[in-house]
């Protein structure tokens, strides 16, 4: 009972240790590398032949045969030079002089050291990787002999050397020779130097899991050595690149500011353009309305006697006028009159004689007329209110009580 519980605890410890290491390393895994691998192997566990003295043979208290060995393992690459493997191996120990058989189930946790990364073997070949292994294990075995039969378990230690060959990013071939130092009761004999040594030679395949173009870290390319001159040149290029980046960042910042200014100007211009379009549309409509109004006059539009230089009315005809502006200053009145002549040049017949300035007391008044029909004058006044909102219709002759306001102005009766 104690053996079974101890066995389960140790197996769980190995699995927990490997899983924790895998989970910790997975958080820093480079997705472009194939860190997780499955190994499958088969080979020979050497026997112990007392007369041979072969250093590769196993060591027991009795003579044993060569037997078959096979197993599998799960590897995880922590770095290009270091991997961990949780493995299982199955083999048998068979006596030659004493007829016995011991079935061995070996669980191990190994460190794998890739020598091509430490000694730059990949400078010679990028497909060959010598490696070393070192680890601990747990052995579960069953002895069946002529005088006894029992099961037992114990801890063990292992060390080995091997070489791997890269077939592709997915598959590697490997072979290794391993020393397995275990308990001294595997052959049911406790004589000798205190431990049974199982030496094996195996070969197999490693399957690397990952993305299509990713590689196992152990096949990382060899670093390139730089001469002092190459290093100086590289640092010079690096400094130049840094300076260029600073200048590019500065230019990019300036361009961003300019672009922002341009966007602001464009937005303002767009607003002004839209305003001008609206104003132009309004003016076009006003001109159209004026043309319509002038073409639909019910009465006749009589001309007034005007000084061609000053625009001042020399006399007024009897009728109706549209006053659009009044000021204290003659030059301002003349400017308003000229603008009205230009804007109504295509709508009003003979604008210079029908747009006049009347001097009344202190005021210079700009008027359009004379209209024989009051409705015509009222229509024109309504249209002119869009640009001169204080326009109004004035009729001559004035009433008796208002005649003094126009003293000196001759009214010609039609």
DRENMAR-218146 format. One record per residue (C-alpha): residue number from 1; residue in three letters; x, y, z. Coordinates in steps of 0.2 Angstrom, whole numbers. Layout:
% DRENMAR-218146
@fidren=NUM, drenpa=ala, east=X, north=Y, up=Z;
...
***
This chain:
% DRENMAR-218146
@fidren=1, drenpa=unk, east=0, north=0, up=0;
@fidren=2, drenpa=unk, east=14, north=12, up=4;
@fidren=3, drenpa=unk, east=23, north=8, up=-12;
@fidren=4, drenpa=unk, east=7, north=12, up=-22;
@fidren=5, drenpa=unk, east=4, north=28, up=-13;
@fidren=6, drenpa=unk, east=22, north=34, up=-15;
@fidren=7, drenpa=unk, east=22, north=29, up=-33;
@fidren=8, drenpa=unk, east=6, north=40, up=-37;
@fidren=9, drenpa=unk, east=13, north=55, up=-27;
@fidren=10, drenpa=unk, east=29, north=55, up=-37;
@fidren=11, drenpa=unk, east=21, north=53, up=-54;
@fidren=12, drenpa=unk, east=9, north=68, up=-49;
@fidren=13, drenpa=unk, east=24, north=78, up=-44;
@fidren=14, drenpa=unk, east=33, north=75, up=-60;
@fidren=15, drenpa=unk, east=17, north=80, up=-70;
@fidren=16, drenpa=unk, east=14, north=95, up=-59;
@fidren=17, drenpa=unk, east=32, north=101, up=-61;
@fidren=18, drenpa=unk, east=32, north=99, up=-80;
@fidren=19, drenpa=unk, east=15, north=107, up=-82;
@fidren=20, drenpa=unk, east=19, north=122, up=-71;
@fidren=21, drenpa=unk, east=35, north=125, up=-81;
@fidren=22, drenpa=unk, east=26, north=124, up=-97;
@fidren=23, drenpa=unk, east=12, north=136, up=-91;
@fidren=24, drenpa=unk, east=25, north=148, up=-85;
@fidren=25, drenpa=unk, east=35, north=148, up=-101;
@fidren=26, drenpa=unk, east=19, north=148, up=-112;
@fidren=27, drenpa=unk, east=15, north=166, up=-106;
@fidren=28, drenpa=unk, east=32, north=171, up=-114;
@fidren=29, drenpa=unk, east=31, north=160, up=-129;
@fidren=30, drenpa=unk, east=36, north=167, up=-146;
@fidren=31, drenpa=unk, east=22, north=162, up=-158;
@fidren=32, drenpa=unk, east=35, north=161, up=-172;
@fidren=33, drenpa=unk, east=44, north=146, up=-163;
@fidren=34, drenpa=unk, east=39, north=128, up=-161;
@fidren=35, drenpa=unk, east=43, north=125, up=-143;
@fidren=36, drenpa=unk, east=32, north=110, up=-139;
@fidren=37, drenpa=unk, east=37, north=93, up=-146;
@fidren=38, drenpa=unk, east=33, north=75, up=-145;
@fidren=39, drenpa=unk, east=47, north=61, up=-146;
@fidren=40, drenpa=unk, east=45, north=43, up=-150;
@fidren=41, drenpa=unk, east=60, north=31, up=-148;
@fidren=42, drenpa=unk, east=65, north=13, up=-149;
@fidren=43, drenpa=unk, east=81, north=4, up=-147;
@fidren=44, drenpa=unk, east=91, north=-8, up=-136;
@fidren=45, drenpa=unk, east=95, north=-9, up=-117;
@fidren=46, drenpa=unk, east=112, north=-17, up=-116;
@fidren=47, drenpa=unk, east=115, north=-33, up=-106;
@fidren=48, drenpa=unk, east=129, north=-36, up=-93;
@fidren=49, drenpa=unk, east=142, north=-48, up=-100;
@fidren=50, drenpa=unk, east=155, north=-50, up=-86;
@fidren=51, drenpa=unk, east=168, north=-57, up=-98;
@fidren=52, drenpa=unk, east=166, north=-42, up=-111;
@fidren=53, drenpa=unk, east=171, north=-27, up=-100;
@fidren=54, drenpa=unk, east=162, north=-16, up=-113;
@fidren=55, drenpa=unk, east=160, north=1, up=-106;
@fidren=56, drenpa=unk, east=143, north=3, up=-115;
@fidren=57, drenpa=unk, east=136, north=-12, up=-107;
@fidren=58, drenpa=unk, east=124, north=-12, up=-92;
@fidren=59, drenpa=unk, east=130, north=-17, up=-74;
@fidren=60, drenpa=unk, east=121, north=-29, up=-63;
@fidren=61, drenpa=unk, east=125, north=-42, up=-50;
@fidren=62, drenpa=unk, east=122, north=-56, up=-63;
@fidren=63, drenpa=unk, east=124, north=-58, up=-82;
@fidren=64, drenpa=unk, east=110, north=-51, up=-93;
@fidren=65, drenpa=unk, east=104, north=-51, up=-111;
@fidren=66, drenpa=unk, east=102, north=-36, up=-123;
@fidren=67, drenpa=unk, east=83, north=-32, up=-123;
@fidren=68, drenpa=unk, east=72, north=-21, up=-133;
@fidren=69, drenpa=unk, east=67, north=-3, up=-126;
@fidren=70, drenpa=unk, east=54, north=9, up=-132;
@fidren=71, drenpa=unk, east=46, north=25, up=-126;
@fidren=72, drenpa=unk, east=40, north=43, up=-129;
@fidren=73, drenpa=unk, east=41, north=60, up=-121;
@fidren=74, drenpa=unk, east=34, north=77, up=-121;
@fidren=75, drenpa=unk, east=47, north=91, up=-123;
@fidren=76, drenpa=unk, east=46, north=110, up=-121;
@fidren=77, drenpa=unk, east=60, north=122, up=-126;
@fidren=78, drenpa=unk, east=63, north=135, up=-113;
@fidren=79, drenpa=unk, east=77, north=143, up=-122;
@fidren=80, drenpa=unk, east=86, north=139, up=-138;
@fidren=81, drenpa=unk, east=99, north=130, up=-128;
@fidren=82, drenpa=unk, east=88, north=122, up=-114;
@fidren=83, drenpa=unk, east=73, north=110, up=-115;
@fidren=84, drenpa=unk, east=63, north=100, up=-103;
@fidren=85, drenpa=unk, east=57, north=83, up=-106;
@fidren=86, drenpa=unk, east=44, north=72, up=-97;
@fidren=87, drenpa=unk, east=46, north=55, up=-103;
@fidren=88, drenpa=unk, east=41, north=36, up=-102;
@fidren=89, drenpa=unk, east=52, north=21, up=-106;
@fidren=90, drenpa=unk, east=48, north=3, up=-106;
@fidren=91, drenpa=unk, east=61, north=-11, up=-106;
@fidren=92, drenpa=unk, east=65, north=-28, up=-99;
@fidren=93, drenpa=unk, east=80, north=-36, up=-89;
@fidren=94, drenpa=unk, east=83, north=-54, up=-93;
@fidren=95, drenpa=unk, east=96, north=-65, up=-85;
@fidren=96, drenpa=unk, east=107, north=-77, up=-94;
@fidren=97, drenpa=unk, east=113, north=-89, up=-81;
@fidren=98, drenpa=unk, east=99, north=-86, up=-69;
@fidren=99, drenpa=unk, east=82, north=-87, up=-78;
@fidren=100, drenpa=unk, east=73, north=-71, up=-73;
@fidren=101, drenpa=unk, east=64, north=-57, up=-81;
@fidren=102, drenpa=unk, east=61, north=-39, up=-74;
@fidren=103, drenpa=unk, east=48, north=-28, up=-83;
@fidren=104, drenpa=unk, east=54, north=-10, up=-81;
@fidren=105, drenpa=unk, east=42, north=6, up=-82;
@fidren=106, drenpa=unk, east=53, north=21, up=-81;
@fidren=107, drenpa=unk, east=47, north=39, up=-79;
@fidren=108, drenpa=unk, east=59, north=53, up=-80;
@fidren=109, drenpa=unk, east=61, north=72, up=-80;
@fidren=110, drenpa=unk, east=76, north=77, up=-91;
@fidren=111, drenpa=unk, east=86, north=93, up=-94;
@fidren=112, drenpa=unk, east=91, north=94, up=-113;
@fidren=113, drenpa=unk, east=106, north=105, up=-117;
@fidren=114, drenpa=unk, east=108, north=109, up=-135;
@fidren=115, drenpa=unk, east=127, north=110, up=-139;
@fidren=116, drenpa=unk, east=124, north=118, up=-156;
@fidren=117, drenpa=unk, east=119, north=134, up=-147;
@fidren=118, drenpa=unk, east=133, north=134, up=-134;
@fidren=119, drenpa=unk, east=147, north=129, up=-145;
@fidren=120, drenpa=unk, east=141, north=136, up=-161;
@fidren=121, drenpa=unk, east=140, north=119, up=-170;
@fidren=122, drenpa=unk, east=127, north=127, up=-182;
@fidren=123, drenpa=unk, east=142, north=137, up=-189;
@fidren=124, drenpa=unk, east=147, north=120, up=-197;
@fidren=125, drenpa=unk, east=130, north=114, up=-201;
@fidren=126, drenpa=unk, east=112, north=121, up=-198;
@fidren=127, drenpa=unk, east=105, north=103, up=-197;
@fidren=128, drenpa=unk, east=116, north=95, up=-184;
@fidren=129, drenpa=unk, east=113, north=97, up=-165;
@fidren=130, drenpa=unk, east=123, north=87, up=-152;
@fidren=131, drenpa=unk, east=115, north=87, up=-135;
@fidren=132, drenpa=unk, east=117, north=81, up=-117;
@fidren=133, drenpa=unk, east=103, north=75, up=-105;
@fidren=134, drenpa=unk, east=103, north=75, up=-86;
@fidren=135, drenpa=unk, east=88, north=71, up=-75;
@fidren=136, drenpa=unk, east=79, north=61, up=-62;
@fidren=137, drenpa=unk, east=66, north=48, up=-63;
@fidren=138, drenpa=unk, east=55, north=36, up=-55;
@fidren=139, drenpa=unk, east=56, north=17, up=-59;
@fidren=140, drenpa=unk, east=42, north=4, up=-57;
@fidren=141, drenpa=unk, east=47, north=-14, up=-60;
@fidren=142, drenpa=unk, east=41, north=-32, up=-57;
@fidren=143, drenpa=unk, east=53, north=-46, up=-54;
@fidren=144, drenpa=unk, east=49, north=-64, up=-59;
@fidren=145, drenpa=unk, east=62, north=-77, up=-55;
@fidren=146, drenpa=unk, east=64, north=-95, up=-51;
@fidren=147, drenpa=unk, east=64, north=-92, up=-32;
@fidren=148, drenpa=unk, east=54, north=-75, up=-30;
@fidren=149, drenpa=unk, east=42, north=-63, up=-38;
@fidren=150, drenpa=unk, east=39, north=-46, up=-32;
@fidren=151, drenpa=unk, east=35, north=-28, up=-37;
@fidren=152, drenpa=unk, east=45, north=-12, up=-31;
@fidren=153, drenpa=unk, east=48, north=6, up=-36;
@fidren=154, drenpa=unk, east=62, north=18, up=-33;
@fidren=155, drenpa=unk, east=69, north=35, up=-38;
@fidren=156, drenpa=unk, east=83, north=35, up=-51;
@fidren=157, drenpa=unk, east=95, north=46, up=-60;
@fidren=158, drenpa=unk, east=100, north=47, up=-79;
@fidren=159, drenpa=unk, east=112, north=56, up=-90;
@fidren=160, drenpa=unk, east=116, north=54, up=-108;
@fidren=161, drenpa=unk, east=123, north=61, up=-124;
@fidren=162, drenpa=unk, east=115, north=61, up=-142;
@fidren=163, drenpa=unk, east=114, north=70, up=-158;
@fidren=164, drenpa=unk, east=99, north=76, up=-168;
@fidren=165, drenpa=unk, east=97, north=79, up=-187;
@fidren=166, drenpa=unk, east=84, north=92, up=-194;
@fidren=167, drenpa=unk, east=73, north=84, up=-208;
@fidren=168, drenpa=unk, east=61, north=99, up=-208;
@fidren=169, drenpa=unk, east=53, north=112, up=-197;
@fidren=170, drenpa=unk, east=41, north=98, up=-191;
@fidren=171, drenpa=unk, east=52, north=83, up=-190;
@fidren=172, drenpa=unk, east=69, north=79, up=-182;
@fidren=173, drenpa=unk, east=78, north=63, up=-181;
@fidren=174, drenpa=unk, east=89, north=59, up=-166;
@fidren=175, drenpa=unk, east=99, north=45, up=-157;
@fidren=176, drenpa=unk, east=106, north=45, up=-139;
@fidren=177, drenpa=unk, east=116, north=34, up=-127;
@fidren=178, drenpa=unk, east=110, north=35, up=-109;
@fidren=179, drenpa=unk, east=115, north=29, up=-92;
@fidren=180, drenpa=unk, east=101, north=25, up=-80;
@fidren=181, drenpa=unk, east=106, north=23, up=-62;
@fidren=182, drenpa=unk, east=93, north=14, up=-52;
@fidren=183, drenpa=unk, east=90, north=4, up=-36;
@fidren=184, drenpa=unk, east=101, north=-12, up=-33;
@fidren=185, drenpa=unk, east=86, north=-24, up=-32;
@fidren=186, drenpa=unk, east=81, north=-25, up=-51;
@fidren=187, drenpa=unk, east=90, north=-42, up=-53;
@fidren=188, drenpa=unk, east=85, north=-47, up=-35;
@fidren=189, drenpa=unk, east=103, north=-47, up=-30;
@fidren=190, drenpa=unk, east=110, north=-34, up=-19;
@fidren=191, drenpa=unk, east=129, north=-37, up=-21;
@fidren=192, drenpa=unk, east=141, north=-26, up=-30;
@fidren=193, drenpa=unk, east=143, north=-7, up=-29;
@fidren=194, drenpa=unk, east=126, north=-3, up=-23;
@fidren=195, drenpa=unk, east=116, north=2, up=-39;
@fidren=196, drenpa=unk, east=110, north=-7, up=-55;
@fidren=197, drenpa=unk, east=115, north=3, up=-71;
@fidren=198, drenpa=unk, east=105, north=1, up=-86;
@fidren=199, drenpa=unk, east=113, north=8, up=-102;
@fidren=200, drenpa=unk, east=103, north=10, up=-118;
@fidren=201, drenpa=unk, east=105, north=15, up=-136;
@fidren=202, drenpa=unk, east=90, north=22, up=-144;
@fidren=203, drenpa=unk, east=84, north=32, up=-159;
@fidren=204, drenpa=unk, east=68, north=40, up=-164;
@fidren=205, drenpa=unk, east=59, north=55, up=-171;
@fidren=206, drenpa=unk, east=54, north=72, up=-163;
@fidren=207, drenpa=unk, east=38, north=80, up=-169;
@fidren=208, drenpa=unk, east=38, north=99, up=-167;
@fidren=209, drenpa=unk, east=21, north=108, up=-165;
@fidren=210, drenpa=unk, east=18, north=125, up=-171;
@fidren=211, drenpa=unk, east=15, north=137, up=-186;
@fidren=212, drenpa=unk, east=20, north=132, up=-203;
@fidren=213, drenpa=unk, east=35, north=143, up=-205;
@fidren=214, drenpa=unk, east=40, north=142, up=-187;
@fidren=215, drenpa=unk, east=56, north=133, up=-181;
@fidren=216, drenpa=unk, east=61, north=124, up=-165;
@fidren=217, drenpa=unk, east=72, north=136, up=-155;
@fidren=218, drenpa=unk, east=86, north=124, up=-155;
@fidren=219, drenpa=unk, east=88, north=127, up=-174;
@fidren=220, drenpa=unk, east=90, north=146, up=-171;
@fidren=221, drenpa=unk, east=103, north=153, up=-184;
@fidren=222, drenpa=unk, east=121, north=156, up=-178;
@fidren=223, drenpa=unk, east=124, north=174, up=-173;
@fidren=224, drenpa=unk, east=134, north=184, up=-185;
@fidren=225, drenpa=unk, east=150, north=191, up=-179;
@fidren=226, drenpa=unk, east=154, north=209, up=-182;
@fidren=227, drenpa=unk, east=172, north=216, up=-185;
@fidren=228, drenpa=unk, east=176, north=233, up=-176;
@fidren=229, drenpa=unk, east=174, north=242, up=-192;
@fidren=230, drenpa=unk, east=157, north=234, up=-196;
@fidren=231, drenpa=unk, east=152, north=238, up=-178;
@fidren=232, drenpa=unk, east=157, north=256, up=-180;
@fidren=233, drenpa=unk, east=148, north=257, up=-197;
@fidren=234, drenpa=unk, east=133, north=250, up=-190;
@fidren=235, drenpa=unk, east=132, north=262, up=-176;
@fidren=236, drenpa=unk, east=135, north=276, up=-188;
@fidren=237, drenpa=unk, east=120, north=270, up=-198;
@fidren=238, drenpa=unk, east=110, north=268, up=-182;
@fidren=239, drenpa=unk, east=114, north=286, up=-177;
@fidren=240, drenpa=unk, east=110, north=292, up=-194;
@fidren=241, drenpa=unk, east=93, north=283, up=-194;
@fidren=242, drenpa=unk, east=90, north=291, up=-177;
@fidren=243, drenpa=unk, east=93, north=308, up=-183;
@fidren=244, drenpa=unk, east=82, north=305, up=-199;
@fidren=245, drenpa=unk, east=68, north=299, up=-187;
@fidren=246, drenpa=unk, east=70, north=315, up=-177;
@fidren=247, drenpa=unk, east=69, north=325, up=-193;
@fidren=248, drenpa=unk, east=55, north=315, up=-200;
@fidren=249, drenpa=unk, east=45, north=317, up=-183;
@fidren=250, drenpa=unk, east=48, north=336, up=-184;
@fidren=251, drenpa=unk, east=42, north=337, up=-202;
@fidren=252, drenpa=unk, east=27, north=326, up=-198;
@fidren=253, drenpa=unk, east=22, north=337, up=-184;
@fidren=254, drenpa=unk, east=25, north=353, up=-195;
@fidren=255, drenpa=unk, east=14, north=345, up=-209;
@fidren=256, drenpa=unk, east=1, north=341, up=-196;
@fidren=257, drenpa=unk, east=0, north=359, up=-190;
@fidren=258, drenpa=unk, east=0, north=365, up=-208;
@fidren=259, drenpa=unk, east=-13, north=353, up=-213;
@fidren=260, drenpa=unk, east=-24, north=359, up=-198;
@fidren=261, drenpa=unk, east=-21, north=377, up=-204;
@fidren=262, drenpa=unk, east=-26, north=372, up=-222;
@fidren=263, drenpa=unk, east=-42, north=363, up=-215;
@fidren=264, drenpa=unk, east=-47, north=379, up=-205;
@fidren=265, drenpa=unk, east=-44, north=390, up=-220;
@fidren=266, drenpa=unk, east=-54, north=378, up=-232;
@fidren=267, drenpa=unk, east=-68, north=377, up=-219;
@fidren=268, drenpa=unk, east=-68, north=396, up=-218;
@fidren=269, drenpa=unk, east=-67, north=398, up=-237;
@fidren=270, drenpa=unk, east=-81, north=385, up=-239;
@fidren=271, drenpa=unk, east=-92, north=395, up=-227;
@fidren=272, drenpa=unk, east=-88, north=411, up=-236;
@fidren=273, drenpa=unk, east=-91, north=403, up=-253;
@fidren=274, drenpa=unk, east=-108, north=396, up=-247;
@fidren=275, drenpa=unk, east=-112, north=413, up=-241;
@fidren=276, drenpa=unk, east=-107, north=421, up=-257;
@fidren=277, drenpa=unk, east=-117, north=408, up=-267;
@fidren=278, drenpa=unk, east=-132, north=412, up=-256;
@fidren=279, drenpa=unk, east=-130, north=430, up=-259;
@fidren=280, drenpa=unk, east=-128, north=428, up=-277;
@fidren=281, drenpa=unk, east=-143, north=417, up=-278;
@fidren=282, drenpa=unk, east=-153, north=431, up=-269;
@fidren=283, drenpa=unk, east=-146, north=444, up=-280;
@fidren=284, drenpa=unk, east=-151, north=434, up=-295;
@fidren=285, drenpa=unk, east=-168, north=432, up=-289;
@fidren=286, drenpa=unk, east=-169, north=450, up=-285;
@fidren=287, drenpa=unk, east=-163, north=455, up=-302;
@fidren=288, drenpa=unk, east=-176, north=443, up=-310;
@fidren=289, drenpa=unk, east=-189, north=451, up=-299;
@fidren=290, drenpa=unk, east=-184, north=468, up=-304;
@fidren=291, drenpa=unk, east=-184, north=464, up=-322;
@fidren=292, drenpa=unk, east=-201, north=456, up=-321;
@fidren=293, drenpa=unk, east=-207, north=471, up=-311;
@fidren=294, drenpa=unk, east=-200, north=484, up=-323;
@fidren=295, drenpa=unk, east=-207, north=474, up=-338;
@fidren=296, drenpa=unk, east=-224, north=473, up=-330;
@fidren=297, drenpa=unk, east=-226, north=492, up=-326;
@fidren=298, drenpa=unk, east=-244, north=497, up=-328;
@fidren=299, drenpa=unk, east=-239, north=516, up=-332;
@fidren=300, drenpa=unk, east=-225, north=524, up=-340;
@fidren=301, drenpa=unk, east=-208, north=528, up=-332;
@fidren=302, drenpa=unk, east=-204, north=546, up=-336;
@fidren=303, drenpa=unk, east=-186, north=553, up=-336;
@fidren=304, drenpa=unk, east=-180, north=567, up=-324;
@fidren=305, drenpa=unk, east=-169, north=581, up=-329;
@fidren=306, drenpa=unk, east=-152, north=576, up=-321;
@fidren=307, drenpa=unk, east=-135, north=584, up=-320;
@fidren=308, drenpa=unk, east=-124, north=571, up=-328;
@fidren=309, drenpa=unk, east=-108, north=575, up=-318;
@fidren=310, drenpa=unk, east=-116, north=576, up=-300;
@fidren=311, drenpa=unk, east=-132, north=565, up=-303;
@fidren=312, drenpa=unk, east=-142, north=579, up=-295;
@fidren=313, drenpa=unk, east=-160, north=581, up=-301;
@fidren=314, drenpa=unk, east=-162, north=598, up=-309;
@fidren=315, drenpa=unk, east=-181, north=597, up=-308;
@fidren=316, drenpa=unk, east=-193, north=584, up=-303;
@fidren=317, drenpa=unk, east=-208, north=577, up=-313;
@fidren=318, drenpa=unk, east=-225, north=575, up=-305;
@fidren=319, drenpa=unk, east=-227, north=557, up=-300;
@fidren=320, drenpa=unk, east=-220, north=543, up=-288;
@fidren=321, drenpa=unk, east=-202, north=540, up=-283;
@fidren=322, drenpa=unk, east=-194, north=526, up=-273;
@fidren=323, drenpa=unk, east=-182, north=533, up=-260;
@fidren=324, drenpa=unk, east=-168, north=520, up=-256;
@fidren=325, drenpa=unk, east=-155, north=531, up=-247;
@fidren=326, drenpa=unk, east=-152, north=547, up=-237;
@fidren=327, drenpa=unk, east=-136, north=555, up=-231;
@fidren=328, drenpa=unk, east=-128, north=571, up=-225;
@fidren=329, drenpa=unk, east=-113, north=569, up=-238;
@fidren=330, drenpa=unk, east=-115, north=571, up=-257;
@fidren=331, drenpa=unk, east=-100, north=559, up=-261;
@fidren=332, drenpa=unk, east=-108, north=545, up=-251;
@fidren=333, drenpa=unk, east=-125, north=548, up=-260;
@fidren=334, drenpa=unk, east=-116, north=548, up=-277;
@fidren=335, drenpa=unk, east=-107, north=531, up=-273;
@fidren=336, drenpa=unk, east=-124, north=523, up=-268;
@fidren=337, drenpa=unk, east=-132, north=530, up=-284;
@fidren=338, drenpa=unk, east=-118, north=523, up=-295;
@fidren=339, drenpa=unk, east=-120, north=506, up=-286;
@fidren=340, drenpa=unk, east=-138, north=506, up=-290;
@fidren=341, drenpa=unk, east=-135, north=511, up=-308;
@fidren=342, drenpa=unk, east=-123, north=496, up=-310;
@fidren=343, drenpa=unk, east=-134, north=484, up=-302;
@fidren=344, drenpa=unk, east=-150, north=489, up=-311;
@fidren=345, drenpa=unk, east=-141, north=492, up=-328;
@fidren=346, drenpa=unk, east=-150, north=477, up=-336;
@fidren=347, drenpa=unk, east=-167, north=480, up=-327;
@fidren=348, drenpa=unk, east=-170, north=498, up=-327;
@fidren=349, drenpa=unk, east=-172, north=508, up=-343;
@fidren=350, drenpa=unk, east=-159, north=522, up=-344;
@fidren=351, drenpa=unk, east=-153, north=521, up=-326;
@fidren=352, drenpa=unk, east=-143, north=537, up=-326;
@fidren=353, drenpa=unk, east=-159, north=547, up=-329;
@fidren=354, drenpa=unk, east=-170, north=537, up=-318;
@fidren=355, drenpa=unk, east=-159, north=536, up=-303;
@fidren=356, drenpa=unk, east=-156, north=553, up=-296;
@fidren=357, drenpa=unk, east=-150, north=563, up=-281;
@fidren=358, drenpa=unk, east=-162, north=575, up=-272;
@fidren=359, drenpa=unk, east=-155, north=589, up=-261;
@fidren=360, drenpa=unk, east=-167, north=593, up=-247;
@fidren=361, drenpa=unk, east=-162, north=604, up=-233;
@fidren=362, drenpa=unk, east=-146, north=595, up=-225;
@fidren=363, drenpa=unk, east=-150, north=578, up=-234;
@fidren=364, drenpa=unk, east=-145, north=570, up=-250;
@fidren=365, drenpa=unk, east=-158, north=557, up=-255;
@fidren=366, drenpa=unk, east=-156, north=544, up=-268;
@fidren=367, drenpa=unk, east=-172, north=540, up=-278;
@fidren=368, drenpa=unk, east=-178, north=529, up=-292;
@fidren=369, drenpa=unk, east=-192, north=536, up=-303;
@fidren=370, drenpa=unk, east=-203, north=544, up=-309;
@fidren=371, drenpa=unk, east=-217, north=531, up=-309;
@fidren=372, drenpa=unk, east=-234, north=537, up=-316;
@fidren=373, drenpa=unk, east=-243, north=522, up=-307;
@fidren=374, drenpa=unk, east=-241, north=521, up=-288;
@fidren=375, drenpa=unk, east=-243, north=502, up=-288;
@fidren=376, drenpa=unk, east=-228, north=501, up=-299;
@fidren=377, drenpa=unk, east=-218, north=511, up=-287;
@fidren=378, drenpa=unk, east=-224, north=501, up=-273;
@fidren=379, drenpa=unk, east=-218, north=484, up=-281;
@fidren=380, drenpa=unk, east=-201, north=491, up=-284;
@fidren=381, drenpa=unk, east=-200, north=498, up=-266;
@fidren=382, drenpa=unk, east=-204, north=480, up=-260;
@fidren=383, drenpa=unk, east=-190, north=473, up=-270;
@fidren=384, drenpa=unk, east=-177, north=486, up=-265;
@fidren=385, drenpa=unk, east=-181, north=483, up=-247;
@fidren=386, drenpa=unk, east=-169, north=467, up=-248;
@fidren=387, drenpa=unk, east=-154, north=479, up=-250;
@fidren=388, drenpa=unk, east=-161, north=495, up=-243;
@fidren=389, drenpa=unk, east=-173, north=491, up=-229;
@fidren=390, drenpa=unk, east=-178, north=509, up=-226;
@fidren=391, drenpa=unk, east=-184, north=512, up=-244;
@fidren=392, drenpa=unk, east=-201, north=520, up=-246;
@fidren=393, drenpa=unk, east=-212, north=528, up=-259;
@fidren=394, drenpa=unk, east=-213, north=547, up=-260;
@fidren=395, drenpa=unk, east=-225, north=557, up=-271;
@fidren=396, drenpa=unk, east=-223, north=574, up=-279;
@fidren=397, drenpa=unk, east=-230, north=587, up=-278;
@fidren=398, drenpa=unk, east=-230, north=586, up=-259;
@fidren=399, drenpa=unk, east=-244, north=592, up=-249;
@fidren=400, drenpa=unk, east=-245, north=611, up=-245;
@fidren=401, drenpa=unk, east=-239, north=608, up=-227;
@fidren=402, drenpa=unk, east=-223, north=599, up=-233;
@fidren=403, drenpa=unk, east=-219, north=611, up=-247;
@fidren=404, drenpa=unk, east=-206, north=621, up=-237;
@fidren=405, drenpa=unk, east=-196, north=605, up=-235;
@fidren=406, drenpa=unk, east=-193, north=605, up=-254;
@fidren=407, drenpa=unk, east=-190, north=624, up=-255;
@fidren=408, drenpa=unk, east=-180, north=628, up=-271;
@fidren=409, drenpa=unk, east=-185, north=611, up=-280;
@fidren=410, drenpa=unk, east=-195, north=614, up=-296;
@fidren=411, drenpa=unk, east=-209, north=601, up=-299;
@fidren=412, drenpa=unk, east=-214, north=600, up=-317;
@fidren=413, drenpa=unk, east=-232, north=594, up=-319;
@fidren=414, drenpa=unk, east=-235, north=582, up=-332;
***
